[in-house]
Amino acid sequence: MKDKAFARSVHREDIVAGAAELGVPLEEHVETCIRAMQGIAEELALKGI
C-alpha cells in the first residue's frame, strides 16, 4: 500500500475503512483478501502471478 504506483486507482482509505467496518486489523483483512483471490486466481486471470 505504500507504493503509489501499485494499484494506482485503489483508494487506500477505502481499504482501511473496510477493515475497520469488519472489525479486523488491516493486515488480517489484506491477508484474507489475498487468500480469497488465490483461491480463484485462474478466474481472475492471476494464475502464476
ZATI-379363 format. One record per residue (C-alpha): residue number from 1; residue in one letter; chain; x, y, z. Coordinates in steps of 0.5 Angstrom, whole numbers, always signed. Example, Ala and Ser with C-alpha at 12.3 -4.5 7.8 and 13.67 -1.06 7.14 Angstrom:
2
<site num="1" residuo="A" cadena="A" x="+25" y="-9" z="+16"/>
<site num="2" residuo="S" cadena="A" x="+27" y="-2" z="+14"/>
//
This chain:
49
<site num="1" residuo="M" cadena="A" x="+0" y="+0" z="+0"/>
<site num="2" residuo="K" cadena="A" x="+6" y="+5" z="+1"/>
<site num="3" residuo="D" cadena="A" x="+8" y="+4" z="-7"/>
<site num="4" residuo="K" cadena="A" x="+3" y="+9" z="-10"/>
<site num="5" residuo="A" cadena="A" x="+5" y="+6" z="-17"/>
<site num="6" residuo="F" cadena="A" x="+2" y="-1" z="-15"/>
<site num="7" residuo="A" cadena="A" x="-6" y="-1" z="-16"/>
<site num="8" residuo="R" cadena="A" x="-6" y="+7" z="-17"/>
<site num="9" residuo="S" cadena="A" x="-13" y="+7" z="-18"/>
<site num="10" residuo="V" cadena="A" x="-15" y="+4" z="-11"/>
<site num="11" residuo="H" cadena="A" x="-17" y="+9" z="-5"/>
<site num="12" residuo="R" cadena="A" x="-12" y="+7" z="+1"/>
<site num="13" residuo="E" cadena="A" x="-17" y="+10" z="+5"/>
<site num="14" residuo="D" cadena="A" x="-23" y="+5" z="+3"/>
<site num="15" residuo="I" cadena="A" x="-18" y="-1" z="+5"/>
<site num="16" residuo="V" cadena="A" x="-17" y="+2" z="+12"/>
<site num="17" residuo="A" cadena="A" x="-25" y="+3" z="+12"/>
<site num="18" residuo="G" cadena="A" x="-27" y="-3" z="+10"/>
<site num="19" residuo="A" cadena="A" x="-22" y="-7" z="+15"/>
<site num="20" residuo="A" cadena="A" x="-25" y="-2" z="+21"/>
<site num="21" residuo="E" cadena="A" x="-32" y="-4" z="+19"/>
<site num="22" residuo="L" cadena="A" x="-31" y="-11" z="+19"/>
<site num="23" residuo="G" cadena="A" x="-27" y="-10" z="+26"/>
<site num="24" residuo="V" cadena="A" x="-21" y="-13" z="+24"/>
<site num="25" residuo="P" cadena="A" x="-14" y="-11" z="+24"/>
<site num="26" residuo="L" cadena="A" x="-11" y="-8" z="+17"/>
<site num="27" residuo="E" cadena="A" x="-6" y="-14" z="+16"/>
<site num="28" residuo="E" cadena="A" x="-11" y="-19" z="+17"/>
<site num="29" residuo="H" cadena="A" x="-16" y="-16" z="+12"/>
<site num="30" residuo="V" cadena="A" x="-11" y="-16" z="+7"/>
<site num="31" residuo="E" cadena="A" x="-9" y="-23" z="+8"/>
<site num="32" residuo="T" cadena="A" x="-16" y="-25" z="+8"/>
<site num="33" residuo="C" cadena="A" x="-17" y="-22" z="+1"/>
<site num="34" residuo="I" cadena="A" x="-10" y="-25" z="-2"/>
<site num="35" residuo="R" cadena="A" x="-12" y="-32" z="+0"/>
<site num="36" residuo="A" cadena="A" x="-19" y="-31" z="-3"/>
<site num="37" residuo="M" cadena="A" x="-16" y="-28" z="-9"/>
<site num="38" residuo="Q" cadena="A" x="-11" y="-34" z="-9"/>
<site num="39" residuo="G" cadena="A" x="-17" y="-39" z="-9"/>
<site num="40" residuo="I" cadena="A" x="-20" y="-36" z="-15"/>
<site num="41" residuo="A" cadena="A" x="-13" y="-34" z="-19"/>
<site num="42" residuo="E" cadena="A" x="-15" y="-37" z="-25"/>
<site num="43" residuo="E" cadena="A" x="-22" y="-34" z="-26"/>
<site num="44" residuo="L" cadena="A" x="-19" y="-27" z="-24"/>
<site num="45" residuo="A" cadena="A" x="-13" y="-28" z="-29"/>
<site num="46" residuo="L" cadena="A" x="-8" y="-28" z="-24"/>
<site num="47" residuo="K" cadena="A" x="-5" y="-35" z="-25"/>
<site num="48" residuo="G" cadena="A" x="+2" y="-36" z="-24"/>
<site num="49" residuo="I" cadena="A" x="+3" y="-29" z="-21"/>
//
